[in-house]
Amino acid sequence: MTTTITRSGITDEDAIALATEVGRRCAPMEADHDREATFVAEAYRAMAESGYLRMAVPAELGGLGAGMRQVVAAEHELARWSGSASLAAAMHLYLSLVQVWRYRRGAPGAEAALHRVATEGLIMATSGGSDWVSPTTTAVEVEGGFRFSGRKKFCSQAPVATVISTSAVLGEPGPDAEVLHAGVPLASPGISFVETWDTLGMRGTASNDVIFDDVFVPVERIMGRRPYGKLAGPLLVAVIHFSPVGAGVYLGIASGAYDEARRVVAGRSAPSAAAVRQLGEMEARLRVARWALAAAIDEIGDDPPADTGALSAVATAKRHAVLEARTVVDLAMEAVGGPAFFRASPLERAYRDVRGGPFHPLTPEATLELIGSAALAR
């Protein structure tokens, strides 16, 4: 079953303007959240009030009808102001896109979830970064559903999230085991949080640990199943949708660093030839990375197939984006020189934040392995 979705009302420019509004409101608190490793609560209030968090919900369900391109453009712009706010929101927005993908296919619960995002302020989190293909969380079948037990790491926006997209292994871990994917309300009995987020960068995302202690998950909340150890099913769909959004975040951080470097260098009476050249290199690297990301989004479309072809396209673009973003921020610091070494400089924070990019799956090395394996298979 395929549902026709009407997208109307939001353009790339609208999405960027929305992100700019949120960014202007939350940027003044960014340094404090970074220093104290506290959640970017002001950004989320601004997102809720402006409609940013319902951006990807189809218009007929009460959202703004943004597609992948608009979401990536918005996240890129927001990251120029606040890397932490952009990355935290990315987890909710990419899951919104996943639910739209499921809605198109008439999947159970997708329409209801999207409607709740638009009308009730439902915020979706994920534990995919720590689970990956072989989760350690266990599932035990009981009457009416399953009981999940285990610990999840990297649960961004944990302080405000309503539901978590997570997984657990049913049976003894190994080739014969099955992984269950489910959306679990974070108010469920047996769920607790541990504040562990004390990291190099992205310190305002509050990506704390979530504990599942014999949490009952009704069978109707199981969104899909896949073989243990395999990138397939719901996890494959999730990675295809996250990759462009995550890439947009890190390119946005690098774009903000470039803007800051250009501002500082332009203010000098006689900029050095080296600094001028570095500005040119930064702009060239950013432009090519944006082209690559835009091309990948065009290639997979708003309704991508859940296959390795779509994964290879967006993973390749994401790899290029996060590595180029890191290089651009390093160049920005070199162009500015000593002042960039002070904690008061936004470049110092960008230097740390941008280093989170290569950790998100697929990592740069895993991406090359994927591409190489596909080449050999051909």
C-alpha positions as a Markdown table, in Angstrom:
| # | Residue | x | y | z |
|---|---|---|---|---|
| 1 | Met | 0.0 | 0.0 | 0.0 |
| 2 | Thr | 1.3 | 3.4 | -0.9 |
| 3 | Thr | -0.1 | 6.7 | 0.5 |
| 4 | Thr | 0.0 | 9.9 | -1.6 |
| 5 | Ile | 1.6 | 12.6 | 0.4 |
| 6 | Thr | 1.0 | 16.3 | -0.4 |
| 7 | Arg | 4.0 | 18.5 | 0.3 |
| 8 | Ser | 3.1 | 22.1 | 0.2 |
| 9 | Gly | 4.1 | 25.4 | 1.7 |
| 10 | Ile | 7.8 | 25.1 | 2.7 |
| 11 | Thr | 10.7 | 25.8 | 0.4 |
| 12 | Asp | 14.4 | 25.6 | 0.9 |
| 13 | Glu | 14.4 | 29.3 | 1.8 |
| 14 | Asp | 11.5 | 28.8 | 4.3 |
| 15 | Ala | 13.5 | 26.0 | 6.0 |
| 16 | Ile | 16.6 | 28.1 | 6.2 |
| 17 | Ala | 14.7 | 31.1 | 7.6 |
| 18 | Leu | 13.1 | 28.8 | 10.2 |
| 19 | Ala | 16.5 | 27.6 | 11.3 |
| 20 | Thr | 17.9 | 31.1 | 11.4 |
| 21 | Glu | 15.1 | 32.1 | 13.8 |
| 22 | Val | 15.9 | 29.3 | 16.1 |
| 23 | Gly | 19.6 | 29.9 | 15.8 |
| 24 | Arg | 19.4 | 33.6 | 16.7 |
| 25 | Arg | 17.5 | 32.7 | 19.8 |
| 26 | Cys | 19.7 | 29.9 | 21.1 |
| 27 | Ala | 23.2 | 31.1 | 20.0 |
| 28 | Pro | 23.8 | 33.4 | 23.0 |
| 29 | Met | 23.6 | 30.4 | 25.4 |
| 30 | Glu | 25.7 | 28.1 | 23.3 |
| 31 | Ala | 29.0 | 28.8 | 25.1 |
| 32 | Asp | 27.4 | 28.3 | 28.6 |
| 33 | His | 25.9 | 24.9 | 27.6 |
| 34 | Asp | 29.2 | 23.9 | 26.1 |
| 35 | Arg | 31.2 | 24.8 | 29.2 |
| 36 | Glu | 28.7 | 23.2 | 31.6 |
| 37 | Ala | 27.6 | 20.3 | 29.5 |
| 38 | Thr | 24.0 | 21.3 | 29.9 |
| 39 | Phe | 21.1 | 20.6 | 27.5 |
| 40 | Val | 20.2 | 23.2 | 24.9 |
| 41 | Ala | 16.8 | 23.8 | 26.4 |
| 42 | Glu | 16.3 | 27.3 | 24.9 |
| 43 | Ala | 16.8 | 25.9 | 21.4 |
| 44 | Tyr | 14.1 | 23.3 | 21.9 |
| 45 | Arg | 11.7 | 25.9 | 23.2 |
| 46 | Ala | 12.3 | 28.0 | 20.1 |
| 47 | Met | 12.0 | 24.9 | 17.9 |
| 48 | Ala | 8.6 | 24.0 | 19.5 |
| 49 | Glu | 7.3 | 27.5 | 19.2 |
| 50 | Ser | 8.4 | 28.0 | 15.6 |
| 51 | Gly | 7.3 | 24.6 | 14.2 |
| 52 | Tyr | 10.9 | 23.5 | 13.5 |
| 53 | Leu | 10.3 | 20.0 | 15.1 |
| 54 | Arg | 7.3 | 19.3 | 12.9 |
| 55 | Met | 9.1 | 20.4 | 9.8 |
| 56 | Ala | 9.2 | 16.9 | 8.2 |
| 57 | Val | 5.6 | 15.9 | 9.0 |
| 58 | Pro | 3.4 | 16.0 | 5.8 |
| 59 | Ala | 1.2 | 19.0 | 5.5 |
| 60 | Glu | -2.0 | 16.9 | 5.6 |
| 61 | Leu | -1.0 | 15.6 | 9.1 |
| 62 | Gly | -0.3 | 19.1 | 10.5 |
| 63 | Gly | 3.3 | 19.5 | 9.6 |
| 64 | Leu | 5.3 | 21.8 | 7.3 |
| 65 | Gly | 5.7 | 19.2 | 4.5 |
| 66 | Ala | 9.5 | 19.4 | 4.3 |
| 67 | Gly | 11.4 | 16.8 | 2.3 |
| 68 | Met | 15.0 | 15.6 | 2.8 |
| 69 | Arg | 16.5 | 18.6 | 1.0 |
| 70 | Gln | 14.7 | 21.1 | 3.2 |
| 71 | Val | 15.5 | 19.3 | 6.4 |
| 72 | Val | 19.2 | 19.1 | 5.5 |
| 73 | Ala | 19.2 | 22.8 | 4.5 |
| 74 | Ala | 17.7 | 23.8 | 7.8 |
| 75 | Glu | 20.1 | 21.6 | 9.9 |
| 76 | His | 23.0 | 23.1 | 8.0 |
| 77 | Glu | 21.9 | 26.6 | 8.8 |
| 78 | Leu | 21.1 | 25.8 | 12.5 |
| 79 | Ala | 24.5 | 24.2 | 13.0 |
| 80 | Arg | 26.2 | 27.5 | 12.0 |
| 81 | Trp | 24.6 | 28.9 | 15.2 |
| 82 | Ser | 24.6 | 25.9 | 17.5 |
| 83 | Gly | 26.2 | 22.5 | 16.6 |
| 84 | Ser | 24.6 | 20.9 | 19.7 |
| 85 | Ala | 21.1 | 22.1 | 18.9 |
| 86 | Ser | 21.4 | 21.0 | 15.3 |
| 87 | Leu | 22.7 | 17.6 | 16.1 |
| 88 | Ala | 20.2 | 16.9 | 18.9 |
| 89 | Ala | 17.3 | 18.0 | 16.6 |
| 90 | Ala | 18.8 | 15.9 | 13.8 |
| 91 | Met | 17.9 | 12.7 | 15.7 |
| 92 | His | 14.2 | 13.7 | 15.9 |
| 93 | Leu | 14.1 | 15.0 | 12.3 |
| 94 | Tyr | 15.6 | 12.0 | 10.7 |
| 95 | Leu | 13.2 | 9.7 | 12.6 |
| 96 | Ser | 10.4 | 11.9 | 11.4 |
| 97 | Leu | 11.6 | 11.3 | 7.8 |
| 98 | Val | 11.7 | 7.5 | 8.6 |
| 99 | Gln | 8.1 | 7.7 | 9.8 |
| 100 | Val | 7.1 | 9.5 | 6.6 |
| 101 | Trp | 8.8 | 6.7 | 4.6 |
| 102 | Arg | 6.8 | 4.2 | 6.7 |
| 103 | Tyr | 3.6 | 6.2 | 6.2 |
| 104 | Arg | 4.0 | 6.1 | 2.5 |
| 105 | Arg | 3.9 | 2.3 | 2.8 |
| 106 | Gly | 0.9 | 2.1 | 5.1 |
| 107 | Ala | 3.1 | 0.9 | 8.0 |
| 108 | Pro | 1.2 | 0.5 | 11.3 |
| 109 | Gly | 1.6 | 3.4 | 13.7 |
| 110 | Ala | 3.4 | 5.8 | 11.3 |
| 111 | Glu | 0.5 | 8.1 | 10.7 |
| 112 | Ala | -0.3 | 8.3 | 14.4 |
| 113 | Ala | 3.3 | 9.1 | 15.3 |
| 114 | Leu | 3.5 | 11.9 | 12.7 |
| 115 | His | 0.2 | 13.3 | 13.8 |
| 116 | Arg | 1.4 | 13.4 | 17.4 |
| 117 | Val | 4.6 | 15.1 | 16.4 |
| 118 | Ala | 2.5 | 17.8 | 14.7 |
| 119 | Thr | -0.2 | 18.2 | 17.3 |
| 120 | Glu | 1.2 | 17.0 | 20.7 |
| 121 | Gly | 4.9 | 17.9 | 20.4 |
| 122 | Leu | 6.1 | 14.3 | 20.4 |
| 123 | Ile | 9.9 | 14.2 | 20.3 |
| 124 | Met | 11.6 | 11.1 | 19.0 |
| 125 | Ala | 15.1 | 9.9 | 20.2 |
| 126 | Thr | 17.2 | 7.0 | 19.1 |
| 127 | Ser | 19.7 | 4.6 | 20.5 |
| 128 | Gly | 21.0 | 3.5 | 17.1 |
| 129 | Gly | 24.5 | 4.8 | 17.7 |
| 130 | Ser | 25.2 | 2.4 | 20.5 |
| 131 | Asp | 23.0 | -0.5 | 19.3 |
| 132 | Trp | 24.1 | -0.8 | 15.7 |
| 133 | Val | 23.9 | -4.2 | 14.1 |
| 134 | Ser | 24.5 | -6.3 | 17.3 |
| 135 | Pro | 22.6 | -4.8 | 20.3 |
| 136 | Thr | 23.5 | -6.0 | 23.8 |
| 137 | Thr | 20.0 | -5.2 | 25.1 |
| 138 | Thr | 17.9 | -8.4 | 25.4 |
| 139 | Ala | 14.3 | -9.1 | 24.7 |
| 140 | Val | 12.3 | -11.9 | 26.4 |
| 141 | Glu | 8.9 | -12.8 | 24.9 |
| 142 | Val | 6.0 | -12.6 | 27.4 |
| 143 | Glu | 2.3 | -12.5 | 27.0 |
| 144 | Gly | 1.3 | -9.6 | 24.8 |
| 145 | Gly | 4.8 | -8.5 | 24.0 |
| 146 | Phe | 8.4 | -8.5 | 25.2 |
| 147 | Arg | 10.5 | -7.3 | 28.1 |
| 148 | Phe | 13.6 | -5.3 | 27.2 |
| 149 | Ser | 16.6 | -5.1 | 29.5 |
| 150 | Gly | 19.9 | -3.3 | 28.9 |
| 151 | Arg | 21.7 | 0.0 | 28.7 |
| 152 | Lys | 21.7 | 2.4 | 25.7 |
| 153 | Lys | 24.4 | 5.0 | 25.1 |
| 154 | Phe | 24.4 | 8.2 | 23.0 |
| 155 | Cys | 20.7 | 9.0 | 23.4 |
| 156 | Ser | 20.7 | 12.6 | 22.3 |
| 157 | Gln | 18.0 | 15.0 | 23.6 |
| 158 | Ala | 17.3 | 12.5 | 26.4 |
| 159 | Pro | 15.9 | 15.3 | 28.8 |
| 160 | Val | 13.0 | 16.2 | 26.5 |
| 161 | Ala | 12.4 | 13.1 | 24.3 |
| 162 | Thr | 9.0 | 11.4 | 24.5 |
| 163 | Val | 9.8 | 8.1 | 22.8 |
| 164 | Ile | 12.9 | 6.2 | 21.9 |
| 165 | Ser | 13.5 | 4.2 | 18.7 |
| 166 | Thr | 15.6 | 1.2 | 19.9 |
| 167 | Ser | 16.3 | -2.4 | 19.5 |
| 168 | Ala | 16.9 | -5.6 | 21.4 |
| 169 | Val | 18.1 | -9.1 | 20.6 |
| 170 | Leu | 15.6 | -12.0 | 20.9 |
| 171 | Gly | 17.4 | -15.3 | 21.6 |
| 172 | Glu | 21.1 | -16.1 | 22.2 |
| 173 | Pro | 23.3 | -13.5 | 20.4 |
| 174 | Gly | 24.6 | -15.0 | 17.2 |
| 175 | Pro | 23.7 | -16.0 | 13.6 |
| 176 | Asp | 20.3 | -17.5 | 14.6 |
| 177 | Ala | 19.2 | -14.6 | 16.8 |
| 178 | Glu | 16.7 | -12.0 | 15.7 |
| 179 | Val | 16.7 | -8.2 | 16.5 |
| 180 | Leu | 13.5 | -6.5 | 17.3 |
| 181 | His | 13.1 | -2.7 | 16.5 |
| 182 | Ala | 10.5 | -0.8 | 18.6 |
| 183 | Gly | 9.4 | 2.6 | 19.6 |
| 184 | Val | 9.3 | 2.7 | 23.4 |
| 185 | Pro | 7.8 | 5.6 | 25.4 |
| 186 | Leu | 10.4 | 7.0 | 27.7 |
| 187 | Ala | 7.8 | 7.3 | 30.5 |
| 188 | Ser | 7.5 | 3.4 | 30.6 |
| 189 | Pro | 8.0 | 1.8 | 34.0 |
| 190 | Gly | 11.6 | 0.4 | 34.2 |
| 191 | Ile | 13.2 | 3.2 | 32.2 |
| 192 | Ser | 15.7 | 5.5 | 33.9 |
| 193 | Phe | 18.5 | 7.8 | 32.8 |
| 194 | Val | 22.1 | 8.2 | 33.8 |
| 195 | Glu | 23.9 | 11.5 | 33.1 |
| 196 | Thr | 27.1 | 10.3 | 31.5 |
| 197 | Trp | 27.6 | 13.0 | 28.8 |
| 198 | Asp | 31.0 | 14.6 | 29.6 |
| 199 | Thr | 32.6 | 14.6 | 26.2 |
| 200 | Leu | 35.1 | 16.4 | 23.9 |
| 201 | Gly | 32.4 | 18.2 | 21.9 |
| 202 | Met | 28.6 | 18.4 | 21.2 |
| 203 | Arg | 28.3 | 18.9 | 24.9 |
| 204 | Gly | 24.9 | 20.5 | 24.8 |
| 205 | Thr | 23.1 | 17.5 | 23.2 |
| 206 | Ala | 22.7 | 15.7 | 26.6 |
| 207 | Ser | 23.3 | 12.3 | 24.9 |
| 208 | Asn | 23.0 | 10.4 | 28.1 |
| 209 | Asp | 22.5 | 6.7 | 28.9 |
| 210 | Val | 19.1 | 5.2 | 29.1 |
| 211 | Ile | 18.6 | 2.1 | 31.2 |
| 212 | Phe | 15.9 | -0.6 | 30.4 |
| 213 | Asp | 15.1 | -2.7 | 33.4 |
| 214 | Asp | 12.6 | -5.3 | 32.4 |
| 215 | Val | 10.6 | -2.8 | 30.4 |
| 216 | Phe | 7.4 | -4.2 | 28.9 |
| 217 | Val | 7.1 | -3.5 | 25.1 |
| 218 | Pro | 3.7 | -4.4 | 23.6 |
| 219 | Val | 3.8 | -6.4 | 20.4 |
| 220 | Glu | 2.1 | -3.6 | 18.5 |
| 221 | Arg | 5.1 | -1.4 | 19.2 |
| 222 | Ile | 7.5 | -3.7 | 17.3 |
| 223 | Met | 8.2 | -1.8 | 14.1 |
| 224 | Gly | 10.3 | -4.5 | 12.4 |
| 225 | Arg | 12.7 | -7.4 | 12.7 |
| 226 | Arg | 16.0 | -8.2 | 11.2 |
| 227 | Pro | 18.8 | -10.9 | 11.5 |
| 228 | Tyr | 21.3 | -10.3 | 14.3 |
| 229 | Gly | 24.5 | -8.7 | 13.0 |
| 230 | Lys | 23.0 | -7.5 | 9.7 |
| 231 | Leu | 22.5 | -4.0 | 8.5 |
| 232 | Ala | 19.0 | -4.6 | 7.2 |
| 233 | Gly | 15.3 | -3.9 | 7.7 |
| 234 | Pro | 14.5 | -0.9 | 10.0 |
| 235 | Leu | 18.2 | -0.2 | 10.7 |
| 236 | Leu | 19.0 | 0.2 | 7.0 |
| 237 | Val | 16.1 | 2.6 | 6.5 |
| 238 | Ala | 17.3 | 4.6 | 9.5 |
| 239 | Val | 20.9 | 4.9 | 8.3 |
| 240 | Ile | 19.8 | 6.0 | 4.8 |
| 241 | His | 17.7 | 8.8 | 6.3 |
| 242 | Phe | 20.2 | 9.8 | 9.0 |
| 243 | Ser | 23.3 | 10.1 | 6.8 |
| 244 | Pro | 22.3 | 13.2 | 4.8 |
| 245 | Val | 20.9 | 15.0 | 7.8 |
| 246 | Gly | 24.0 | 14.2 | 9.9 |
| 247 | Ala | 26.2 | 15.4 | 7.1 |
| 248 | Gly | 24.3 | 18.7 | 6.9 |
| 249 | Val | 25.0 | 19.3 | 10.6 |
| 250 | Tyr | 28.7 | 18.9 | 10.4 |
| 251 | Leu | 29.0 | 20.9 | 7.2 |
| 252 | Gly | 27.0 | 23.6 | 8.9 |
| 253 | Ile | 29.5 | 23.7 | 11.8 |
| 254 | Ala | 32.3 | 24.1 | 9.3 |
| 255 | Ser | 30.4 | 26.8 | 7.4 |
| 256 | Gly | 30.1 | 28.7 | 10.7 |
| 257 | Ala | 33.8 | 28.3 | 11.3 |
| 258 | Tyr | 34.5 | 29.6 | 7.8 |
| 259 | Asp | 32.3 | 32.6 | 8.4 |
| 260 | Glu | 34.1 | 33.4 | 11.7 |
| 261 | Ala | 37.6 | 33.1 | 10.0 |
| 262 | Arg | 36.5 | 35.3 | 7.2 |
| 263 | Arg | 35.2 | 37.9 | 9.6 |
| 264 | Val | 38.5 | 37.9 | 11.6 |
| 265 | Val | 40.8 | 38.0 | 8.5 |
| 266 | Ala | 38.7 | 40.7 | 6.8 |
| 267 | Gly | 39.1 | 42.9 | 9.9 |
| 268 | Arg | 42.9 | 42.9 | 9.6 |
| 269 | Ser | 44.6 | 45.8 | 7.9 |
| 270 | Ala | 46.9 | 43.6 | 5.9 |
| 271 | Pro | 45.8 | 39.9 | 5.8 |
| 272 | Ser | 48.6 | 37.5 | 5.0 |
| 273 | Ala | 48.7 | 35.8 | 1.7 |
| 274 | Ala | 48.5 | 32.5 | 3.5 |
| 275 | Ala | 45.3 | 33.4 | 5.3 |
| 276 | Val | 43.7 | 34.6 | 2.1 |
| 277 | Arg | 44.6 | 31.3 | 0.4 |
| 278 | Gln | 43.2 | 29.4 | 3.3 |
| 279 | Leu | 39.9 | 31.2 | 3.0 |
| 280 | Gly | 39.8 | 30.2 | -0.7 |
| 281 | Glu | 40.6 | 26.6 | 0.2 |
| 282 | Met | 37.8 | 26.5 | 2.9 |
| 283 | Glu | 35.2 | 27.9 | 0.5 |
| 284 | Ala | 36.3 | 25.4 | -2.2 |
| 285 | Arg | 36.1 | 22.4 | 0.1 |
| 286 | Leu | 32.7 | 23.5 | 1.5 |
| 287 | Arg | 31.3 | 24.1 | -2.0 |
| 288 | Val | 32.3 | 20.7 | -3.3 |
| 289 | Ala | 31.1 | 18.9 | -0.2 |
| 290 | Arg | 27.7 | 20.7 | -0.5 |
| 291 | Trp | 27.5 | 19.6 | -4.1 |
| 292 | Ala | 28.2 | 16.0 | -3.2 |
| 293 | Leu | 25.5 | 16.0 | -0.5 |
| 294 | Ala | 23.0 | 17.7 | -2.8 |
| 295 | Ala | 23.7 | 15.2 | -5.5 |
| 296 | Ala | 23.3 | 12.2 | -3.2 |
| 297 | Ile | 19.9 | 13.6 | -2.0 |
| 298 | Asp | 18.8 | 14.0 | -5.6 |
| 299 | Glu | 20.0 | 10.5 | -6.4 |
| 300 | Ile | 18.0 | 8.8 | -3.7 |
| 301 | Gly | 14.9 | 11.1 | -3.8 |
| 302 | Asp | 12.4 | 11.7 | -1.0 |
| 303 | Asp | 11.3 | 8.1 | -1.1 |
| 304 | Pro | 14.5 | 6.1 | -1.3 |
| 305 | Pro | 14.7 | 2.4 | -1.7 |
| 306 | Ala | 15.9 | 0.4 | 1.3 |
| 307 | Asp | 18.9 | -1.1 | -0.5 |
| 308 | Thr | 22.7 | -0.9 | -0.6 |
| 309 | Gly | 22.6 | 1.4 | -3.6 |
| 310 | Ala | 20.8 | 4.2 | -1.7 |
| 311 | Leu | 23.0 | 3.5 | 1.4 |
| 312 | Ser | 26.2 | 3.8 | -0.7 |
| 313 | Ala | 25.1 | 7.1 | -2.2 |
| 314 | Val | 24.3 | 8.9 | 1.1 |
| 315 | Ala | 27.1 | 7.2 | 3.1 |
| 316 | Thr | 29.7 | 8.3 | 0.5 |
| 317 | Ala | 28.4 | 11.9 | 0.7 |
| 318 | Lys | 28.4 | 11.8 | 4.5 |
| 319 | Arg | 31.9 | 10.5 | 4.6 |
| 320 | His | 33.1 | 13.3 | 2.3 |
| 321 | Ala | 31.1 | 15.9 | 4.3 |
| 322 | Val | 32.4 | 15.0 | 7.8 |
| 323 | Leu | 36.0 | 14.7 | 6.7 |
| 324 | Glu | 35.9 | 18.0 | 4.8 |
| 325 | Ala | 34.2 | 19.7 | 7.7 |
| 326 | Arg | 37.0 | 18.7 | 10.0 |
| 327 | Thr | 39.6 | 19.9 | 7.5 |
| 328 | Val | 37.8 | 23.2 | 7.0 |
| 329 | Val | 37.6 | 23.9 | 10.8 |
| 330 | Asp | 41.3 | 23.2 | 11.1 |
| 331 | Leu | 42.0 | 25.6 | 8.3 |
| 332 | Ala | 39.8 | 28.3 | 9.9 |
| 333 | Met | 41.9 | 28.0 | 13.1 |
| 334 | Glu | 45.1 | 28.3 | 11.2 |
| 335 | Ala | 43.9 | 31.3 | 9.3 |
| 336 | Val | 42.8 | 33.1 | 12.5 |
| 337 | Gly | 45.9 | 32.0 | 14.4 |
| 338 | Gly | 46.5 | 32.4 | 18.2 |
| 339 | Pro | 43.1 | 34.0 | 19.0 |
| 340 | Ala | 41.4 | 30.8 | 17.9 |
| 341 | Phe | 43.1 | 28.9 | 20.7 |
| 342 | Phe | 41.2 | 30.7 | 23.4 |
| 343 | Arg | 38.0 | 29.2 | 24.8 |
| 344 | Ala | 36.2 | 32.5 | 24.1 |
| 345 | Ser | 36.6 | 31.9 | 20.3 |
| 346 | Pro | 33.7 | 30.1 | 18.6 |
| 347 | Leu | 36.4 | 28.3 | 16.6 |
| 348 | Glu | 37.6 | 26.5 | 19.6 |
| 349 | Arg | 34.1 | 25.0 | 20.1 |
| 350 | Ala | 33.7 | 24.2 | 16.4 |
| 351 | Tyr | 37.1 | 22.5 | 16.5 |
| 352 | Arg | 35.8 | 20.1 | 19.1 |
| 353 | Asp | 32.2 | 19.7 | 17.9 |
| 354 | Val | 33.1 | 18.9 | 14.3 |
| 355 | Arg | 35.1 | 15.9 | 15.5 |
| 356 | Gly | 31.9 | 14.1 | 16.3 |
| 357 | Gly | 31.2 | 13.6 | 12.6 |
| 358 | Pro | 33.3 | 10.5 | 11.9 |
| 359 | Phe | 31.9 | 8.6 | 14.9 |
| 360 | His | 28.4 | 8.4 | 13.5 |
| 361 | Pro | 27.7 | 5.2 | 11.6 |
| 362 | Leu | 28.6 | 4.5 | 8.9 |
| 363 | Thr | 32.1 | 5.6 | 9.9 |
| 364 | Pro | 34.4 | 6.8 | 7.1 |
| 365 | Glu | 36.3 | 3.5 | 7.1 |
| 366 | Ala | 33.1 | 1.4 | 7.2 |
| 367 | Thr | 31.8 | 3.4 | 4.2 |
| 368 | Leu | 34.9 | 2.6 | 2.2 |
| 369 | Glu | 34.5 | -1.1 | 3.1 |
| 370 | Leu | 30.8 | -0.9 | 1.9 |
| 371 | Ile | 31.8 | 0.7 | -1.4 |
| 372 | Gly | 34.7 | -1.7 | -2.0 |
| 373 | Ser | 32.6 | -4.8 | -1.2 |
| 374 | Ala | 29.9 | -3.6 | -3.6 |
| 375 | Ala | 32.6 | -3.0 | -6.3 |
| 376 | Leu | 33.9 | -6.6 | -5.9 |
| 377 | Ala | 30.3 | -8.0 | -6.0 |
| 378 | Arg | 29.8 | -6.3 | -9.4 |
